[in-house]
Amino acid sequence: MLTIGYDGRQPNRKKSARMKSYVSQLENGWFDAASWPSIVCPVCHRGVLVVPKKTDDKGRLRDDVRYDHPEDFDYPHVNHADIVGTFSAVLSCNVSACRGVVYAVGDMEVEVRPPELYDQGNNYVDILAVRNFFPPVEVFDHHEEFPASVDRELRRVDALLWSDRAAAMTALRKGVEELMNEQKIPTRGDTGKKGRLSLDARLTKFGKTHPELSELLLATKWMGNVATHEDDVTFQEIIDAIEHVELTLTDLYRPSKSAALERARSINAARGRPSV
């Protein structure tokens, strides 16, 4: 139940520089039903998903979001702060040429906020927490240069992130294993040694040529272990782990961007043309 004082600010959370902004807004948990985050359309990747408007039976224009809860909002003696339930919404892309549609479902509650924040004194606000999207919205950009086997696991993370964090982290760990396959890191020991190599051992071999990237992936592997054995992983831990994998993929398969970043850092450090 959220019947708390409200100062209009979102929780101050660390956000990955590469993470899409709407992921941070959704990760904070609850948001005002009248202020949906600007979610990029997963179909065209250009438009923003919006909630269509409809006119209710009292002639009021409202977002077309369906609520399922045991109480009637307009019933006189109902304590609005006690209303909890679920919601469903059909989001559509605002680019007319796309017409992409995404279904969103999740939890809803009513939050009590100080009436002075509202001109008409209506201090009961519908708040939502998304638990799933279909088709999944993207957490990070997926580039065609990335290996298909790895990208497939990252897309599983997109789909699982909102409903099953532990499963999302496990999929990410599987993505690291697929990346080792793509990098031709052997699955078995040197000649004469039996048995399959652990992911730790494969990352150690990978680290001989890519020490920093190996560190990033090893951290992701450890958090994957935590998710598998403890089933207790935070949203931010998943986001950090995804960033580790994406930074690695960018360095391996999109080096032009990494080179541009290094060049920019040199210029910034020199405040002009770097010395040769």
C-alpha positions in Angstrom: 0.0 0.0 0.0 1.4 3.4 -1.0 -0.1 6.1 1.2 2.9 8.3 1.7 4.0 11.9 1.5 5.0 12.8 -2.0 7.4 15.6 -3.0 7.3 15.0 -6.8 10.7 13.5 -7.1 11.7 10.1 -8.3 14.1 8.0 -6.1 17.7 8.9 -6.8 19.1 5.7 -8.4 22.3 5.2 -10.3 21.6 4.7 -14.0 23.8 3.1 -16.6 25.0 5.6 -19.2 23.9 3.2 -21.9 20.6 2.1 -20.5 17.5 3.5 -22.1 16.0 6.2 -20.0 12.5 4.6 -19.8 14.1 1.5 -18.2 15.2 3.5 -15.3 11.7 5.0 -14.9 10.1 1.6 -15.0 12.7 0.1 -12.7 11.8 2.7 -10.0 8.6 0.6 -9.7 5.5 2.7 -9.6 4.6 5.6 -11.9 1.7 7.8 -12.3 -0.8 6.3 -14.8 -1.2 9.7 -16.4 2.5 10.0 -17.1 3.7 6.9 -19.0 7.5 6.8 -19.7 8.5 7.4 -23.3 9.1 3.8 -24.3 10.7 3.3 -27.7 8.7 1.2 -30.1 10.4 -2.3 -30.4 8.9 -2.7 -33.9 10.3 0.4 -35.8 12.8 1.7 -33.1 11.8 5.3 -34.1 8.5 6.0 -32.5 7.3 6.1 -28.9 4.6 3.9 -27.5 1.5 5.8 -26.3 -1.7 4.9 -24.5 -4.7 5.6 -26.8 -7.4 7.8 -25.4 -11.1 6.9 -25.1 -14.2 8.6 -23.9 -15.7 6.9 -20.8 -19.5 6.6 -20.0 -19.4 10.1 -18.3 -17.9 11.8 -21.4 -14.5 12.1 -19.9 -11.4 11.5 -22.1 -9.2 9.0 -20.4 -6.3 6.7 -21.2 -7.5 3.4 -22.5 -6.2 1.3 -19.6 -8.3 -1.5 -18.1 -8.3 -2.0 -14.4 -9.3 -5.2 -12.6 -9.9 -4.6 -8.8 -12.7 -5.5 -6.4 -13.8 -1.9 -5.6 -15.7 0.7 -7.5 -13.7 4.0 -7.7 -16.9 6.0 -7.7 -18.6 4.3 -4.8 -19.0 6.9 -2.1 -17.7 5.1 1.0 -14.7 3.4 -0.6 -11.3 4.3 0.8 -9.5 4.9 -2.4 -6.1 4.1 -0.7 -7.4 0.5 -0.2 -7.9 -0.1 -3.9 -5.3 -2.6 -5.4 -5.5 -4.7 -8.5 -4.1 -5.3 -11.9 -4.1 -3.3 -15.2 -3.8 -4.1 -18.9 -3.1 -1.7 -21.7 -2.6 -1.8 -25.4 0.2 0.7 -26.3 0.6 1.8 -29.9 3.5 3.5 -31.8 3.0 7.2 -32.5 4.6 6.8 -36.0 1.7 6.3 -38.3 3.7 4.3 -40.9 4.6 1.8 -38.2 1.4 1.0 -36.3 3.3 -1.2 -33.9 1.3 -2.5 -30.9 2.7 -3.6 -27.5 0.6 -5.2 -24.7 1.4 -4.2 -21.1 0.2 -5.8 -17.9 1.0 -5.2 -14.3 -0.1 -4.1 -10.9 -2.1 -1.0 -9.9 -2.7 0.8 -6.7 -4.1 4.2 -5.6 -1.6 6.5 -4.0 -2.7 9.3 -1.6 -0.8 12.6 -2.3 -1.0 16.0 -0.7 -4.1 17.8 -2.1 -2.1 21.0 -2.5 -0.3 19.4 -5.5 -3.6 19.3 -7.4 -5.7 22.3 -8.5 -9.0 20.4 -8.1 -8.1 18.8 -4.8 -8.2 15.3 -6.2 -5.3 13.7 -4.3 -6.0 10.1 -5.3 -3.7 9.1 -8.1 -3.7 5.8 -10.0 -0.2 4.3 -10.0 1.1 1.4 -12.1 3.9 -1.1 -12.0 4.6 -3.0 -15.3 5.2 -6.8 -14.9 5.4 -7.7 -18.6 5.4 -6.4 -22.1 4.6 -8.3 -25.3 6.4 -8.1 -27.6 9.2 -7.2 -25.2 10.5 -3.6 -25.2 14.3 -3.4 -25.5 16.5 -2.6 -22.6 19.6 -1.9 -24.8 20.2 -1.5 -28.5 20.7 -4.7 -30.5 23.2 -4.2 -33.3 23.4 -6.4 -36.3 27.2 -6.8 -35.8 26.6 -8.7 -32.6 26.6 -12.5 -32.9 23.1 -13.9 -33.4 23.6 -16.6 -30.7 24.5 -13.9 -28.1 21.8 -11.5 -29.2 19.3 -14.2 -28.9 20.0 -14.5 -25.2 20.0 -10.7 -24.7 16.5 -10.7 -26.2 15.5 -13.3 -23.7 16.7 -10.9 -21.1 14.5 -8.2 -22.6 11.5 -10.5 -22.3 12.2 -11.8 -18.8 13.5 -8.7 -17.1 10.1 -7.4 -15.9 8.6 -10.7 -14.7 11.5 -13.0 -13.6 14.8 -11.3 -12.7 16.6 -14.5 -11.8 15.7 -16.1 -15.1 16.9 -12.9 -16.9 20.2 -13.1 -15.2 20.5 -16.8 -16.0 19.9 -16.0 -19.7 22.6 -13.3 -19.6 25.0 -15.8 -18.2 24.1 -18.1 -21.1 24.9 -15.2 -23.4 28.4 -15.1 -21.9 28.9 -18.8 -22.7 27.7 -18.2 -26.3 30.1 -15.3 -26.6 33.0 -17.6 -25.6 31.8 -20.0 -28.3 31.8 -17.2 -30.9 35.4 -16.2 -29.7 36.5 -19.8 -30.4 37.5 -20.3 -26.7 37.7 -24.1 -26.3 35.2 -26.0 -24.2 37.7 -28.7 -23.2 41.2 -28.6 -21.8 44.5 -28.8 -23.6 45.5 -32.0 -25.3 45.7 -34.9 -22.9 43.4 -33.3 -20.3 39.9 -34.6 -19.9 36.6 -33.0 -19.0 34.8 -29.8 -20.1 36.2 -26.4 -19.1 34.2 -24.3 -16.6 33.1 -20.9 -17.7 35.7 -19.5 -15.2 38.4 -21.4 -17.0 37.2 -20.3 -20.5 37.1 -16.6 -19.3 40.7 -17.0 -18.0 41.7 -18.1 -21.5 39.8 -15.3 -23.0 41.5 -12.9 -20.6 44.9 -13.6 -22.0 44.0 -11.5 -25.0 41.2 -9.4 -23.5 42.0 -8.9 -19.8 39.6 -6.0 -19.2 36.7 -7.6 -21.1 37.3 -10.8 -19.2 36.9 -8.9 -15.9 33.5 -7.6 -17.1 32.3 -11.0 -18.2 33.5 -12.7 -15.0 31.5 -10.3 -12.9 28.4 -11.1 -15.0 29.1 -14.8 -14.5 29.3 -14.4 -10.7 26.0 -12.6 -10.6 24.5 -15.3 -12.8 25.5 -17.8 -10.2 23.9 -15.7 -7.5 20.6 -15.6 -9.5 20.7 -19.4 -10.0 21.4 -20.4 -6.5 19.9 -17.7 -4.4 17.1 -16.4 -6.6 17.6 -13.0 -5.2 18.9 -10.4 -7.7 18.1 -6.7 -7.9 17.0 -4.9 -11.0 20.1 -2.7 -10.9 22.4 -5.7 -10.7 20.9 -7.1 -13.9 21.2 -3.7 -15.6 24.9 -3.5 -14.5 25.5 -7.0 -15.8 23.9 -6.3 -19.1 26.1 -3.3 -19.5 29.1 -5.4 -18.9 28.1 -7.7 -21.8 27.2 -4.8 -24.1 30.4 -3.0 -23.5 32.3 -6.2 -24.3 30.3 -6.8 -27.5 30.8 -3.2 -28.6 34.6 -3.5 -28.1 34.7 -6.8 -30.0 32.3 -6.2 -32.8 31.9 -2.4 -33.1 35.4 -1.2 -32.5 34.8 2.0 -34.5 32.7 3.3 -31.6 35.4 2.4 -29.1 38.0 4.2 -31.2 35.8 7.2 -31.5 35.4 7.3 -27.7 39.1 7.0 -27.1 39.7 9.8 -29.6 37.2 12.0 -27.9 38.8 11.4 -24.5 42.2 12.4 -25.9 40.7 15.6 -27.3 38.9 16.4 -24.1 42.0 15.8 -22.0 44.1 18.1 -24.2 41.3 20.6 -24.5 42.1 20.7 -28.2 44.3 18.8 -30.5 46.2 16.0 -28.7 50.0 16.1 -28.8 51.5 13.4 -31.1 
